[in-house]
Amino acid sequence: MEELVSFLSDQRVWLLIERLLAEPDLEFSPQFSHSTALGFRYPEAEKILAMNSLEAFEMLNRLSSLNVLSKNVEDIMLICPECKSYVIHLRLICPKCGSGNTNRKTVVEHFECGLIDLKEKFGKDTMLFCSKCKKRLRSEGEDYSVKVTNICNSCGLLFSQHVMRMHCFNCGSEFKIDEAQRQEIYSFRFNKGIRPSIINLLAYRPMLTEVKPSRKRKIELDPLNVHLINVLQKDGRASFREISRKLKVSDATIRDRVNKLLKSGVIEEITAIVNPQKVGKEEISFIILEIEPSELTKVLSKLKEMPEVKFLCETAGKENALLMVILENRETLKEFINQKITTLPETKITQVLSVTNFEKKNLKVTI
């Protein structure tokens, strides 16, 4: 369990764990692919983990060794015994000279003299003569037979069965089929028996996005700053002179304190909050999105640029983004969703919640 706790410090593991907790029957199945070093890949795991094919495969194997995932043999692939490459080719070669330059040809066997040769050497179908004994062949099945066999264009040998050899394109080795190594290819599923243990380890889950140190660090506020913030929260229109008189300090001190609080990010902005419904913005909605982890940063960046989006945050779990939009009416909401949200890559809308009434609306932080 200690090893599992250590492994869970990787936030990418939690992206996978959270998906499995939400969809316990999810299966990671392999797909053959010549574009990968492995020869196969797990596309669903790659998307969730935002990893390449090799990294995702190693992660699935590691989780299997920790009993988080169970694995079952899905297929078997032959690989080179020397370099372990899957890029191998079956060669059909001549049993005499080893050449791969062979063809399929029709041959005739004359029963009486035993000659076996290419059919074209016996003449036309209507008049066949044996090139060895010069006798006419009259009835197929009685005095001769016709069959298809192989001919080596290098040494001229007629033969029925090729010798089979495997050739590795990566290292050039040649080997028999039974000398090839067999690599098992697995599918992976969540081990439901470990679910309670995983739930107990939720406290070890790391933050899913890196927070800048300047935002993460707590800034100590002295009593004057606390009183100053409280005054501005009650009345953002108060002038520096009004505040200075109330707090019994100079105007310059208040101006300097406000500028420093803005610069440090403690106060994000001093602004007028407009009631959207009073200015014709009747539709206020919260939209919950499920975005593929590999596209999350790109999609959030695009959402931030949309003027309709007034509130946007990344959330933990399968549904990983929440936004609030303010629009004129329900029709403009539909247009916004159809023209802007549905065009975002690897993004699925899971819920649209229209606000009917604000029972409480307060973003003030008590300090």
Helices and strands as residue ranges (DSSP letters): H 2-7, H 11-22, E 27-28, E 31-32, E 40-41, H 43-49, H 53-65, E 69-79, E 88-93, E 102-110, E 116-118, G 119-122, E 123-124, E 127-129, E 136-137, E 144-152, E 158-159, E 163-168, E 174-175, G 177-179, E 181-190, G 192-194, H 195-200, G 202-204, H 213-216, H 223-234, H 240-247, H 251-264, G 276-279, E 283-291, G 293-295, H 296-304, E 309-314, E 321-327, H 330-336, I 337-341, E 347-354
